[in-house]
Amino acid sequence: MPSAQTTNPGIKPGADTIDMQEGNSHGILLLHGFGDTPQTLGLLAKHLHASGFDVRAPLLPGHGRTVEAFMTSRRSEWLACARHELAGMQASHRTVSVGGLSMGGAIAAILASEYPEMKALVLMSPYLDMPVTHRIASAAYWAWGPVAGVQVSNSPRSILDPEERKKNLGYGAYTARLLYELWRLAAKARRALPEIRVPTLLIQSKADPRIAASVAERAFAALGAKEKKLCWAEGGHIITVDLGREKVFDEVTDWIQKHQS
């Protein structure tokens, strides 16, 4: 079996692509969040692999390296990488499902609207909208960005489990331009929701400090999939490592097992 995690120069230790493939017929592509790394999906990946699936969680462009690398990355690169990874999974597996966390959920939604042959879609704390003040700031990124520089974005409520919070490898930083990229990506994902026909599980915590429960409810209502499920989890935003993560693992695994063929 290939190494579960590869190591490449310039990438933070522990932040690289997770690759757990050994010839299983169903492959699962997992996508991480904005400024974060596949580390947030490691525990879920292990659970899914132990359940008989091949799993791959790629490190998106600009992530897991330096803040400078993050600053120059763009949503077109993140989407292109995800599409490339999905094509690779489709070429090597009989069937494929996709799951995404936070921004990865937005990317996963876009992919599902483009590739209806996908067997199952899992949206975990999907970043599909941002507060009005953030949207206004995003639209005017060109005006305040050069002056503001790098901004800190570290909320302890994103991961309530203190031990898992210490392990997080995310940047905890952003720029005005990156905020704009995230805003436009979220808007594209929202527009994609009615076009999705893939069976979809949306799972989120009502205590999420970044995505309001009402956003999840509106997204769920907008989904075009005939078969869909909204499930509430415990913890903060990064529910794949937080308190109550076992429920997340079970819900995701059950959903994919139900739709793998």
N, C-alpha and C positions, 0 to 999 in steps of 0.2 A: 504494500500500500504506500502511495506517495506520502511524504512528510505532511503532517497536519498543518504546519505553518512554515513557510519558507522565509529566508532572511536575505535581504538585498541591501547593498550599500546605500547609505543616505536615508534609510528608513529607520524610525525609532524601533528599538528592540520590543518585540511583542505586538507591533502594529501592522505587520505584513499580512498579505493575503492568507486566508485559511482555506486549505484544500484537503478535503476528506473524500476521496473518490477511489473506489475499488471495483468498479464494474457493475454496480447496481443499476437496474433498469430505469429507476426514477431519480432524476437529479433535482436538487433544490438550489436556487441562486438566492443568496441573502445579501442585502445592500444596507450599508451602515449610514449614519447620519452626518449632518453638516459639521465639519471640523473634527469629526470623530474618526474611529478606526474599526476594523473588523473585530477588535478585542471585545467590543460590546456585544458581539454576536457569538463569541466563542463557546459559551456554555450551552446556548441553544443549538449551535452547530453540532456539538458533541452529543446532545440528546437526540437530535434527528438522525445523526449517523448511526448511533446505537440502535435506532429503530429500523434500520435497514435502508436508509437513503444515502445517496451520494450528495455531498454538500460542498458548496464553494462560496466563500464570502470575500470578494476582491477588495483591495485597497483602492479607493477612487483617486483620480489625479489630484495632486496638490495636498493630499491628506497624509497624515502619519510621517511627515518629514519636518519641515520648518514652517514657521509662520509666513516667511517670505514666499515659500513655494505655494502656500495656501492663498496668499494675496493675489497671485497671478493666475490662479485657476479659475475656470468659468463653467457655467452650467452646461454649455455645449459639450465640454470635455467629460463632465460627469455622466451625462446622458450617453455619449458615444461609447464610453467605457462599459456602461451597463448593457448597452445593446450588443456590443462585441462579446461580452461575457455570456449573455443569454444565447447568442448564436452558437457559441462554443458548447454550451450545455446541450442545446438542441441537437447538435451534430453528433454528440457522443452518448445520448440517452434516448430511450424510447419515448419517455414522457418527462415533462419539466414543470415545476412550480416555482413561483417567485415570492419572496417575502422581503419587506423593507421596514426599517426602523427610522422614524422621524423623517429627515429629508429622503432617506432611502425608501420610505413608504411612498413619497411623492413620485420618485423615479419609478418605483414598481408599478404604480397606478398608470403612469404613462406607457410603460412597456405592455401592460395588460390590454390597454386600448389598441395598441399596435399589433399585438400577437395574440389573437383570440384562441389559438390552439393551445395556449397555456392551460394546464390542468387545474391549478388552484392559485389564488392570490391571497397573501396575508399582509395586511397593513397594520403595523404596530406603532402606536403613537404617531400616525402619519402627519407630517408637517404640510398642511393643506391651506393654511391661512395664517396671517399675522395681525396683531393689533393695529388699529387705525393709525396710531402715532408712528408705528414702525413702517407702515406702508407709505405714509407721507415722507418720512425720512428716507426711505428707499428711493422714492421717485426723485428726490433732490440730492441724491448721492454725490453728483458732480459738483454741487455747491459747497457742501460741508465736509466731504470726504478728505480732500487734500489737507484741510486744517486739523481735522480730528485725529487722523492717523489710525492706529490700531486701538480698538476698544476691547475692554475685558468683558467677557460674558460667561461668568461662572456662577451658577445657582446651586447651592447645596441641596435644594429640594428636587433637582433633576434626578439624583440618586439618593434615596433616603438611607440605604444601607451604608454605614460609615466605612466598612471594610472594602466594599466594592467601589465606593467613591474614591478611595485612595488609589485604586488600581487603574482608574480611567486615564487613557492616554490622549484624550482630546486636547485641542489647542486652548479652549476656553477664551478665544479671542476672535475678532472679526473686524472687517473694515466696512466703510459705507458701500463700496462697490460689491463686496461679497453679500451684504445684506440685500442689495438690489438683485443680485443673481438668485438668491434664495427666494425672494418675493416673486420674481418672474417664473421660477421653476414651480413654486406652489400654485401660481395662477394657471399654469399649463396643466398641472395635475388636476386641479378642480374642473377645468373644462373637459378633461378626459373622462371623468367619473361616469357621466351618462352613457358613454360609449363602451364601457366595460361590460362584457358578457361572461367573463370568467367567474366561477364560484368564489366569493370573497368573504374572508374573515377580517373584521376590523376590531382590534383589541387595544384598549387604552385605559389609563387610570383617570378617575375623576379628580384626583389630586395633582394631575399633571400641571406644573407651573408654566409650561410653554404653550400647550395646546388646550384650550377650553373644551369642556365636555360638549358644549353646544356645537363646536366646530365638528367634532366627531359625529354627532347626531345628524347635522346637516349633510355631511359627506355621505353617511350611510343612506340617508334618504335619496341622495342624488345618484347613487350607484345604479347602473343599468342592469346589473346582474340579477337574474331571477332568483338565484340561490345565494343568500348572503346572511351573515350573522354578525351582530354587534355584541361584544363581550367586554365587561368591565374588569379591570385588573387592579391589584394593589400597587403601591409604590409611587414614584414620581414620573419622570418623562422616559427614562431609559429602563423600561420595564423588563428587558431581557436579562438584566443583572440585579435588579432591585428586589425588595421584599415582595414575596408572592410570585417570584419568577417561575416556580414549579407549575403554577396554574397556567402561566403563559406557555410554557413548554408543552404541557398536556393539551391545551386548546389548539395550538399550532399543529402538533403532531396528529391529533385526531382529525383535524380538518383536512390535512394533506393526505392522510391515509384513506379518508373517505372518498377523495377525488383523484387518486393517483392513476386510475385506469379508465 
